[in-house]
Amino acid sequence: MYYDKFLPFYLTYASPALYSGERMQEREFALMKSYFPDTALKVQEKVEEECELLDYEGSRLYDEYPDRLMMRSLCRQIREQVAGELEMQEISDRFLDDLIEVLLYQEISRRRCRRRRCRGF
């Protein structure tokens, strides 16, 4: 191949400064997560586990328009896993469902943004 413009070798490598913003956001998220109440923290851990299982190339999480039925199904799976652990606490079913949905959508959104940013490099 022939390139019209000369490109020095040191410009071909990615700059480590490009990823410092990503690390800073992860630290900020970890700090905010440490302030979560115990119940929300347990739910967040289950949400992250489920999202980690679905985090691969071509996953349904990264569809342009994720299917609402798939999201509800994922919420139900998480609800079944969490229900046994949180049975002792007095939490209304509707509130727990809403909490799971909000945390799941937030985690999916965070992963989609991270993938979109990283794919550009």
N, C-alpha and C positions, 0 to 999 in steps of 0.2 A: 504494500500500500504506500501511497505517496501522500504526504501531508503538506499543504501549502505553507502553513505557519510552523515555525520552530517552537517546540514545547519543551522547556527544560525538564530534566528528570524529576527534580524535587517538586514540581507542580503536579505530577501525576499521582502522588499519594494524597490521601485524604488528610485533612488537618484534624488533629485531635480536639481542637476547639469547637468543631462542629457538634460534637456529642456532649459538650459540657452542659448545654441547656437541658438535654434529656436527663442527665444525672441530677441536675438541680430540681427538676420537676419530680423525679422519683423520691428524692430526699424530702421534699415538701409534702408529697402524698403520704410518705411513711410517718412523718411528724403528725399530720392531721389524723391519720389512722390511729395513732397511739392515744388520741384523745377520745376515741369512740367509747361508748358504754360497752359493758361486757356482752350484752345480747347482740348489739350491732356488730361487734368484733367477731363473734362466732358466726354470724350470718355472712359477714364479709369474707371470712376464711373459706367457707363453703362455696361462695360465689366465685372466688378466685380459683379454687380447685376445679370447678366445672368449666370455667373459661379456659383454664390451662389445658384441659382435655380437648377443647374445641379450637385451640390456637394452632392451626396449621394452614398451609397454603391451600386456598380453595375452600376454606371453611365457610359454613353458613353465617358465621359472625361477620364476615367481611363482604357479604353481598351488598350491592348498592342500596337495595331496599330490603332490610331483613324482614322475614315473614313473622307477622304478629302471632300466629299460631305456634310457631317454633319457639318464640320468646316465652309465651305462656306455658308451653310444655317444659321448657327449661326451668321456669319459676316453680312449677309443680314438683319437678325432680329435686330441686334444692329444698323446697318446703318439706318433702318427705324425709330428707336427710336431717334437717334441722329440728323437725317436730319432736323427735324422741329426746333430744338434748334439752330443749326449752320447755318441755312438758311441765316441769315443776314451777316455772315462773308464771305469773299471772299476766299473760299477754293476750289481747283479743286476737282472734284468727284474722280478722280483716286488717288490723294494724300490722301483723306479721307478714301477711301477703303483700301489703303495700311496701313495707320495708325491704322485702326481698326483691320486689320489682325495681324499686328505685336503685338499690345497690347493684343489681345486675345490669341495668341500663347504663349506669354510670361507669361500671367496669368495662363493658363492651365499648362504650364511647371512648374511654381512655385508651384501650387497646387499638381501636381503629385509627385514632389520631396518631398514636405512636408508630403504627405500621405505615401510615401515609407519609409521615415525616421521614422515616428511615428508608423507605423504598426509593426516595429521591436521590439517595447518596450511593 
